[in-house]
Each structure stands twice: as structure tokens, then as C-alpha cells.
Amino acid sequence: MTAVLAVLGFVTVAAMISLIMAKKLSPTVALIIIPIITGTIASFFIVTDPENAPGAVDFFANFKKLGGYITGASGIGSVAATGVMFIFSILFFGILTDAGTFRPIIGGITKLMGSDPVKVCIGTSVLAMIVHLDGSGAVTFLVCVPPLVPLYDALGMKRTTLATCVALSAGVMNIMPWGGPTIRAATAFQMNVTELFMPVFPAVLVGLVTVLVIDVILGRSEKKRLSSTHTEDIKVNVNELTDEQKALLRPDRFWVNIVLIIAAIVSLLFSGFAPAVVFMFFYVLATVINYPNVEETTARVNAHAQSALMMCSVLFAAGCFTGIMKGTGMITEMANALTGIIPSSLGRLFPVIVGVISMPASLLFDPDSFYYGVLPVLGQTASGFGIAAADVGRAAILGQMSTGFPVSPLTPATFLLLGLAGVDLGEHQKHTIPWAFALTIVMLIVSVVIGAIAV
């Protein structure tokens, strides 16, 4: 029965990713309907009461539990606070955009980056690297993406390029000792986090340089594409505002709004309050300062309601997906199956194998399931081959929910990035996954060469 659950788990993930990337189903529909179907099938194979009735299966009892899996702590309950944050962050940044706060900022950024797509891509990544020093993907995307979307639109650059640049930078920075993957890996092996991280630090630096190299490639590709559609040099051409948009501008409150943005960012980083609470509070301030009239406030909420609804629907659908995958035990059995397929003859290369599959594993496992459920099993397996568990941990953090987290449908931050950039999940994955995988391989090779990961 456990083998059936593992197969169903792999089928669920493969079907979901394939249908989304092929645009046969929207992300919201795929994240809900596919796990419900496979979860229903799994109900035929889950031992209902293993302690009192080993081997006994009660389909109807198992089926009734699906609702609890969906709404429980591992499902929608795990993303509810993030959903609140999404709503109020969209309203907060939407109101500031309507007020014209970002237009002068974009002008300043344009002067620094110029209109050269190569410089824009590099500048985007450097900004994301700096902001992600706090280790929060959500904060990085909230700070970096909204001000840069108008710049990319003005230049005619693809928003998928913006999403890729930010994702790759945040992904590599997520390996830092205060990042989620490294902390989880160190905890799983009961190691000092610095002891785990420092050997691969040179590889991470090479990874950051590689991100800039990728930026040059992406920027040149954009430049070539834009040059083929323009007969003259690329110039920033900010769209003229309509009369309705001009009426919404609040140039006299520019500096007040800037203070609001800075205060919101500082609060996110240092206040200790949940992001949802921070954005609820600052949404109220932004509304009262810029559009205090009740009719104006209602109009601004209505203007941004579609974006908020789309983002939250996908987020809660992802909660449905993870809830069923965890609750039915499919994720656990997938982990067990993966550790059982590696032949003993490849034992010496076990850390390398883990490193190669680490980034794609982000599409299969959420960070807690991988680092607290899968990684200890992998470490134990490596010990059987005479390999230090720490080497497996170092290989894992080079990809699993580091370079892989901004493309994974299992992380709420991915949908925040997509919503802010206005990019489809399938398009983002097709555009970013090859680069993210290449980044992991580069860092893995460097780690092996310098001896950070022994083989």
C-alpha cells in the first residue's frame, strides 16, 4: 500500500506541473482538482487505524478526512495568514502606485540603470541580493518587484525576465546561515549552522557571480529582441496617464508616502509583527493619507480587488494541494521511495546525487517535509555508504528551497512574486527553472572541487 501512495504522489506532482506548464489547466484548478482526485484514490490504500487494526482500510473514513487535510494546519491553515498579507500588501502598494509614488522612483532607478536591458537585469539582481539579506522571500519580492514593474514595462522588457532575475538572486541568498533551508538542515543533523554553511560559502559566492552572468545573457537577449522591433535606440517611454489616473495622483504627499514605504519595510524586518499585521496597519495609513473619502477608498479597493482575488485563490489552492499531500502520507512515501532507488554502487557519489536532485525536489517537497522528513533518511543512507551526513546536508541546501523556492508551487512566496510581477506560473517555471537548475549545478561542482562536499 505504501508503494501505491508513493506512485500516487509522483503522479499528482507530475500531472499538476505538466498541465499547468502546458496551459491545459489554470494553477488554481490544477492545485485543487488533481490532489482531490488522487487523494480520493489514496483513500482506498491508507490504513485507517494502524494501531488497533493493522492492515484494515476504511475508504469512507479516509475520504471524510480529506476535508480536514485541506482546511487543517498543513493545508489552508498554513497559508491563511499569508493570504491576509497578500490582500493588504496588494492594496497598500496599489494605493501608493495610484498616488504616483513610484513614478519619480522609477525615474531615479532609470538614471542609475540606464535604458540598457543588461544594466537593468544586473541592477535588479543586485537589489534583490541586498534586500534578501534578511532571508525573507516575501519581503524581497514586496520591496523589489512593485517599483521595477513600471520600468520593465516602459522599456518593453518581459516581466518574466524581472521575475527570473529576482528569483535567482533570492534563491542563492536563501542559502545563507539565516536562510530557512540551512537552518532546517542544521537542525535535522543537530549541527551548528555555521559549521554546515561555511565550507560551501565560496560556492555561494560563485553562485552570486553566476547570477550576474545570467543577467548579462538575459539582458542581451532582451536587447536583441527589442532592437529587432525598434528602429532607434531603446528609450524609456512611460505611458501617458489618462485623466482619471491624473486625478488620482498625490504629488504633494510623495515624501509622506515614501516614509510609509520605509516604515513598512522596517516594520517587516524588525518589528516582530507578522507581515499580515504590518500591511493591514499601513494599508489603513496609506488610505487615510491619500484617499480619505469613503467613495474614493471603496473605488481603490474595487480597482485592485481582481489582483487580490487571483493571488489568494492560487494561494489557498496551494494549501489544498499541500494539505492532501501531507495528510494522506503521499509525501512521506515519495521520500521513502526516492531513498530506495539509489544502488549501492553509487554510494560514493551519494552527496552529488542529492545535490543534482535538490533543486527539482523543491517541486515535490515543501521545506519542512524535505528537511525534517526526507533529509534525515538521506543522511542515514549516506552513513551506510561511509559518507558524512553533513556532506548530504550541504548538497541539499544548494538547491532544495534555495534556488528552487521561487519556482515551487509549494511556497506561498512564489505566488507573491508571480502576483506582483503579473506573471503566469507556467511561464515563470519554463523561463526560470533551467537557470535555477544550472545555478545549483555550478555551485555543486565548485563545492566538490574545493572539497566542501567530499566524494
C-alpha atoms as one frame of an Amber mdcrd trajectory, in Angstrom:
protein
   0.000   0.000   0.000   2.835   2.392   0.750   4.165   1.879  -2.790   0.786
   2.876  -4.182   0.818   6.091  -2.139   4.301   6.937  -3.443   3.178   6.360
  -7.035   0.076   8.470  -6.496   2.251  11.238  -5.055   4.550  11.306  -8.056
   1.564  11.155 -10.414  -0.046  14.078  -8.582   3.019  16.301  -8.853   3.830
  15.304 -12.442   0.244  15.816 -13.604  -0.069  19.159 -11.864   3.195  20.578
 -13.214   2.601  19.223 -16.722  -0.953  20.544 -17.010  -0.025  23.960 -15.638
   3.033  24.374 -17.872   1.093  23.134 -20.918  -1.680  25.609 -20.001  -4.293
  22.868 -20.045  -5.462  23.897 -16.573  -5.086  27.103 -14.610  -2.889  26.841
 -11.488  -5.900  27.261  -9.215  -7.854  24.442 -10.856  -4.840  22.111 -11.095
  -3.814  22.631  -7.465  -7.315  21.729  -6.283  -8.733  19.080  -8.569  -5.668
  16.869  -9.095  -4.843  16.230  -5.405  -8.546  15.714  -4.647  -8.717  13.009
  -7.327  -5.513  11.277  -6.242  -6.389  11.810  -2.581  -9.703  10.053  -3.177
  -7.884   7.150  -4.834  -5.402   7.085  -1.950  -8.291   6.624   0.462  -8.556
   3.038  -0.797  -4.983   2.309   0.333  -4.493   4.150   3.646  -4.594   2.023
   6.774  -7.319   3.717   8.785  -6.295   2.674  12.304  -2.780   1.165  12.182
  -2.528   0.729  15.968  -5.765  -1.162  16.627  -6.443  -2.662  13.212  -3.212
  -3.137  11.229  -3.894  -3.516   7.529  -7.566  -2.507   7.753  -8.755   0.137
   5.294 -11.994   2.099   5.620 -12.444   4.113   2.414 -15.275   6.300   3.685
 -13.443   7.172   6.902 -10.331   8.090   4.926 -12.331  10.037   2.352 -14.024
  12.115   5.064 -10.602  13.160   6.330  -9.743  14.895   3.046 -11.732  17.964
   4.049  -9.751  18.222   7.259  -6.485  17.844   5.376  -7.475  20.698   3.085
  -8.511  23.125   5.809  -6.150  21.943   8.558  -2.831  23.215   9.841  -0.920
  21.585   6.974  -3.356  22.886   4.363  -5.212  26.179   4.099  -4.460  26.834
   7.754  -0.768  27.062   6.915  -1.312  29.797   4.305  -4.212  31.750   5.813
  -2.011  34.453   7.338  -0.087  34.749   4.083  -3.384  35.205   2.250  -4.248
  38.128   4.516  -0.813  39.584   3.844  -1.348  39.223   0.085  -4.635  41.121
   0.187  -3.400  44.053   2.213   0.021  44.246   0.542  -1.694  44.487  -2.853
  -3.982  47.216  -1.565  -1.080  49.045   0.101   1.189  49.069  -2.946  -1.772
  49.584  -5.266  -2.813  52.755  -3.469   0.739  54.096  -3.494   1.000  53.321
  -7.213  -2.301  55.106  -7.892  -0.980  58.095  -5.951   2.032  58.237  -8.290
   4.593  57.466  -5.586   6.681  55.137  -7.749   6.904  57.349 -10.851   9.748
  59.563  -9.527  11.423  56.456  -8.074  11.368  54.784 -11.472  12.892  57.921
 -12.941  15.746  57.712 -10.438  16.274  54.000 -10.999  16.273  54.591 -14.746
  19.060  57.139 -14.411  21.167  54.669 -12.435  20.450  51.639 -14.596  20.004
  53.484 -17.841  17.820  52.070 -20.578  20.223  49.229 -21.315  18.418  45.927
 -20.566  21.723  44.368 -19.478  22.238  47.020 -16.798  18.579  46.754 -15.779
  18.856  42.991 -15.259  22.080  43.342 -13.258  20.610  46.160 -11.177  17.505
  44.095 -10.485  19.553  41.165  -9.181  21.878  43.303  -7.066  18.870  44.991
  -5.472  17.290  41.592  -4.719  20.554  40.282  -3.234  20.774  43.248  -0.870
  17.149  43.114   0.204  17.245  39.340   0.727  19.915  39.719   3.389  17.007
  39.417   5.834  16.258  35.936   4.487  12.589  36.585   3.714  11.426  35.841
   0.187   8.128  37.642   0.756   9.856  40.842   1.890  12.301  40.680  -1.045
   9.514  40.366  -3.585   7.384  43.046  -1.937  10.280  45.522  -1.881  11.839
  44.785  -5.281   9.050  43.954  -7.695   6.414  46.752  -7.472   8.872  49.612
  -8.192  10.509  47.724 -11.091   7.403  46.562 -12.961   6.766  50.021 -14.478
  10.428  50.251 -15.545  10.324  46.892 -17.328   7.022  47.826 -18.956   8.389
  51.175 -20.080  11.422  49.535 -21.669   9.311  46.828 -23.255  11.174  44.109
 -21.339   9.376  40.906 -20.396   8.068  40.639 -16.884   9.235  37.013 -16.869
  12.776  38.394 -17.055  12.109  40.528 -13.979  10.713  37.522 -12.114  13.696
  35.372 -13.124  16.315  37.928 -12.062  14.695  38.436  -8.661  14.070  34.706
  -8.172  17.643  33.636  -8.929  19.151  36.254  -6.632  16.795  35.475  -3.766
  17.326  31.754  -4.329  21.101  31.855  -3.913  20.872  34.257  -0.973  18.473
  31.844   0.719  21.449  29.527   1.341  22.887  31.975   3.873  23.107  30.704
   7.502  19.955  32.589   8.478  18.028  31.226   5.496  15.308  28.630   6.020
  16.991  25.709   4.184  20.322  25.980   6.005  18.712  26.378   9.422  16.455
  23.386   8.794  19.340  21.227   7.526  21.492  22.080  10.535  18.586  21.325
  12.860  17.895  17.989  11.150  21.516  16.877  11.666  21.883  18.615  15.052
  24.806  20.641  13.734  25.972  24.185  14.253  24.556  26.158  11.329  27.868
  27.950  10.689  29.722  24.632  10.628  27.322  23.379   7.983  27.405  26.526
   5.861  30.984  27.829   5.858  32.520  25.089   3.650  30.084  25.948   0.825
  30.376  29.726   1.279  32.867  30.082  -1.631  30.462  28.136  -3.826  27.650
  30.506  -2.849  29.808  33.487  -3.829  30.423  31.834  -7.197  26.665  31.325
  -7.431  26.052  35.042  -6.932  28.569  35.861  -9.660  26.862  33.293 -11.884
  23.564  35.101 -11.328  25.150  38.270 -12.717  26.448  36.310 -15.720  22.933
  35.017 -16.327  21.699  38.617 -16.052  24.048  39.593 -18.868  22.715  36.740
 -21.009  19.095  37.651 -20.269  19.773  41.350 -20.800  21.451  40.762 -24.149
  18.563  38.556 -25.233  16.101  41.296 -24.302  18.225  43.906 -26.046  18.332
  41.845 -29.223  14.589  41.272 -29.136  13.832  44.944 -28.535  16.306  46.107
 -31.187  14.522  43.959 -33.746  11.271  45.758 -33.023  12.651  49.304 -32.736
  14.350  51.310 -35.458  16.062  53.559 -32.962  17.802  53.255 -29.625  15.745
  51.849 -26.781  14.300  54.642 -24.713  12.133  54.677 -21.641   8.652  55.605
 -22.752   6.422  55.915 -19.725   2.821  55.698 -20.807   0.803  58.879 -20.661
  -1.722  58.905 -17.874  -5.429  59.123 -18.506  -7.439  61.938 -16.967  -8.784
  59.504 -14.398  -5.253  58.399 -13.458  -4.081  62.010 -13.227  -6.912  62.752
 -10.816  -5.596  60.045  -8.510  -2.069  61.471  -8.302  -0.977  62.906  -4.956
   2.373  64.587  -5.718   2.093  66.761  -2.599   2.165  63.604  -0.467   5.143
  61.966  -2.165   7.529  62.194   0.781   4.845  61.133   3.228   4.246  58.042
   1.095   7.978  57.370   0.904   8.129  57.462   4.702   5.229  54.995   4.744
   7.125  52.600   2.463  10.309  52.836   4.550   8.365  52.416   7.776   6.566
  49.377   6.359   9.856  47.761   5.320  11.488  48.483   8.680   8.437  47.074
  10.438   8.586  43.927   8.320  12.231  43.415   9.231  12.427  44.463  12.861
   9.020  44.944  14.497   8.381  41.288  15.216   4.807  41.634  13.965   3.543
  39.242  11.313   3.633  40.657   7.750  -0.167  40.454   7.622  -0.467  42.755
  10.633   2.098  45.178   9.215   0.317  45.545   5.890  -3.121  45.818   7.464
  -1.877  48.756   9.515  -0.009  50.506   6.709  -2.864  49.963   4.243  -5.070
  51.948   6.613  -2.481  54.739   6.861  -1.982  54.862   3.084  -5.731  55.051
   2.540  -6.377  57.741   5.126  -3.462  59.857   3.872  -4.175  59.599   0.144
  -7.861  58.805  -0.292  -9.721  59.614   2.953 -13.102  59.993   1.239 -15.215
  56.841   1.663 -16.167  56.746  -2.010 -12.515  57.100  -3.052 -11.463  54.358
  -0.636 -14.115  51.995  -1.984 -13.091  52.761  -5.558  -9.425  51.984  -4.824
 -10.329  48.662  -3.188 -12.509  47.743  -6.156  -9.719  48.687  -8.565  -7.319
  46.197  -7.004  -9.801  43.516  -5.956  -9.201  41.364  -9.033  -5.458  41.124
  -8.404  -6.009  40.268  -4.746  -8.621  37.639  -5.584  -6.445  35.971  -8.222
  -3.412  35.779  -5.948  -5.307  34.479  -2.946  -7.259  31.906  -4.934  -3.996
  30.336  -6.135  -2.504  30.555  -2.648  -5.409  28.777  -0.980  -5.448  26.223
  -3.789  -1.782  25.518  -2.963  -2.888  24.998   0.636  -5.346  22.379  -0.602
  -2.542  20.651  -2.515  -0.050  20.526   0.361  -2.711  19.573   2.886  -3.804
  16.489   0.947  -0.246  15.504   0.028   0.860  15.630   3.666  -2.305  14.293
   5.246  -2.575  11.217   3.061   1.089  10.401   3.582   1.941  10.653  -0.119
   4.865  12.992   0.552   6.348  10.630   3.152   6.101   7.621   0.852   7.629
   9.601  -2.024  10.618  10.311   0.211  10.990   6.672   1.146  10.785   5.639
  -2.494  13.479   8.109  -3.551  15.926   6.846  -0.949  15.371   3.264  -2.036
  16.205   3.608  -5.723  19.888   4.524  -5.403  22.103   1.452  -5.955  24.919
   0.766  -3.501  27.482   1.055  -6.330  26.725   4.789  -6.456  27.126   5.239
  -2.715  30.347   7.240  -3.051  28.529   9.758  -5.224  25.532   9.976  -2.919
  26.039  13.671  -1.978  26.409  14.569  -5.657  23.192  12.732  -6.469  21.410
  14.599  -3.689  22.822  17.883  -4.995  21.630  17.177  -8.539  18.088  16.362
  -7.452  17.917  19.064  -4.757  16.567  21.845  -6.942  13.907  19.710  -8.717
  12.989  18.334  -5.287  11.628  21.790  -4.472   8.777  20.995  -6.849   7.971
  17.837  -4.901   8.533  18.651  -1.241   7.837  21.648   0.959  10.848  22.665
   3.106   9.625  21.141   6.367   8.779  17.801   4.741  12.127  17.623   2.987
  14.488  18.811   5.703  12.739  17.182   8.650  11.378  14.127   6.866  13.492
  13.318   3.807  16.944  14.689   4.694  17.436  12.604   7.876  16.662   9.499
   5.826  19.127  10.605   3.147  21.744  11.319   5.813  21.263   7.888   7.336
  21.517   6.300   3.897  24.751   8.191   3.224  26.209   6.982   6.517  25.623
   3.461   5.301  27.883   4.247   2.353  30.546   5.746   4.637  29.633   9.328
   3.701  29.291  12.084   6.286  25.716  13.255   6.699  26.929  16.867   6.666
  28.027  16.461   3.040  24.492  15.447   2.141  23.132  18.460   4.008  25.462
  20.839   2.175  24.474  19.342  -1.160  20.788  19.662  -0.309  20.865  23.353
   0.620  22.357  24.246  -2.759  19.006  23.652  -4.400  16.156  22.430  -2.222
  14.075  25.502  -1.401  17.055  27.769  -2.089  17.378  28.162  -5.863  14.208
  26.094  -6.015  11.943  28.052  -3.694  10.911  30.884  -6.061   9.630  28.378
  -8.674   7.969  25.896  -6.333   4.169  25.737  -6.156   4.610  24.614  -2.542
   5.818  28.007  -1.272   3.463  30.981  -0.826   6.291  33.381  -1.723   6.281
  32.021  -5.287   2.718  33.176  -5.787   3.511  36.530  -4.209   6.293  37.007
  -6.772   4.008  35.967  -9.620   1.167  38.175  -8.464   3.336  41.260  -8.025
   5.044  40.724 -11.386   1.842  39.721 -13.166   3.409  36.517 -14.494   1.810
  33.115 -15.085   3.188  30.212 -13.031   3.787  28.016 -16.093   5.630  30.759
 -17.964   7.720  31.579 -14.904   8.709  27.961 -14.393   9.638  27.427 -18.041
  11.715  30.600 -18.022  13.383  30.212 -14.615  13.771  26.502 -13.812  16.586
  25.839 -16.354  18.612  28.750 -14.974  17.900  27.764 -11.352  18.983  24.187
 -12.040  22.149  25.391 -13.790  22.940  27.597 -10.771  22.695  24.623  -8.437
  24.944  22.507 -10.648  27.569  25.276 -10.798  27.625  25.615  -7.004  27.676
  21.826  -6.628  30.687  21.485  -8.928  32.549  24.242  -7.089  31.735  22.604
  -3.735  33.119  19.272  -4.910  36.259  20.856  -6.417  37.145  22.797  -3.253
  36.375  19.799  -1.033  33.345  21.301   0.710  31.418  18.194  -0.363  33.507
  15.035  -0.219  33.149  12.326  -2.855
